[in-house]
Amino acid sequence: MGRRYDELEKEHINFIMQQKFFFFGIAANDGTINFFPKGWESLRVLSTNHIAWLNITGSGHKTATHLAQIERETINTSEAIGMRNSEAM
């Protein structure tokens, strides 16, 4: 089960920066889902409560269309590299 934090902790930032890829997901108002992998070069931690990612136009540019409808997205990482024990976070 996920947990909520008021801001990223040092361990979170280190974990994020070790990832080679992540998944980005967003859903439009009509329920259409857009979920896709992205390379780590397009994700940056700007501060303990700001993350930026680069959206490069792909097939149909659905992400920008969905973000215009609803300003909520999900970013998922993989434990392929980094912390193995989720209790550490």
N, C-alpha and C positions, 0 to 999 in steps of 0.2 A: 504494500500500500504506500502510495506517495506521501510525502510530508511537505508542509509549507514552511518557508523561511521568510523572514522579513528582508533579508539580504543574503547574498552569496558569502559563504565563509571561505577562508583561504584554501581549505581542502577541496571545496567545490570548484573553485577557479582552477586549481592545479589539475583536477580531474578533467575538467572541460578542455583545458589546453593540451592534454595528452591525447585526446581523441583524434583519430584520422578521418572520421566522418561522423555525421549525425543525420537524423531524420527530422524533417520539418513537416508539420501537418496543419491544415486549416480546413474549415468547413464553411460553405456559403449558407446564406439564409434558407435556401431550398433543401439543404442537407447534402449537397454535392461535396464530396471529400476530395481533397488534394493532399497526398502524402507521398513524400519523395526523399531520396538520400541527397546529401550535399557534402562536398569536401570541406575539411576543416579550414582551408585557406579562406573560406567565405564567412567564418564565424569569429567574432572578437568579443572579449570581455572588456568593456570600457570602464566599468566600476563595479562596486559590490551590488548594485541594483540596476545596471544597464548592460545589456548584451546587444550587439549589432550583428546582422548577417547581410550578406550581399545577395540580392535577388537578381539573377541574370535571366533575361528573357529565354524562355524555353518554348515548348509546344503550346501555343495558345495564350501564354502569359496569364494562366488562371489565378496565380497567387495574388497579383495586383488587383484583379477583379474581385476576388474573395475578400481581400483586406479592405477594399472600398465599402464592402457591405458590413463587415464585422471586424473589429480591431482586436481579435483574440486569436492567438496561434499557439501551437505546441511544438517544442523542440525536444527530441529524444536523443540520448547518446547510447552508446554500446559499451559494455564492460569488456570489450575485446582487449582494451589497453587501459590500465589504471587500477582503481580500487577493485578489489574482489569481494570485500565485505561491506555490504550496504549498511550495516550497523555502524560503520565508521563515520557515516554521514548523519 
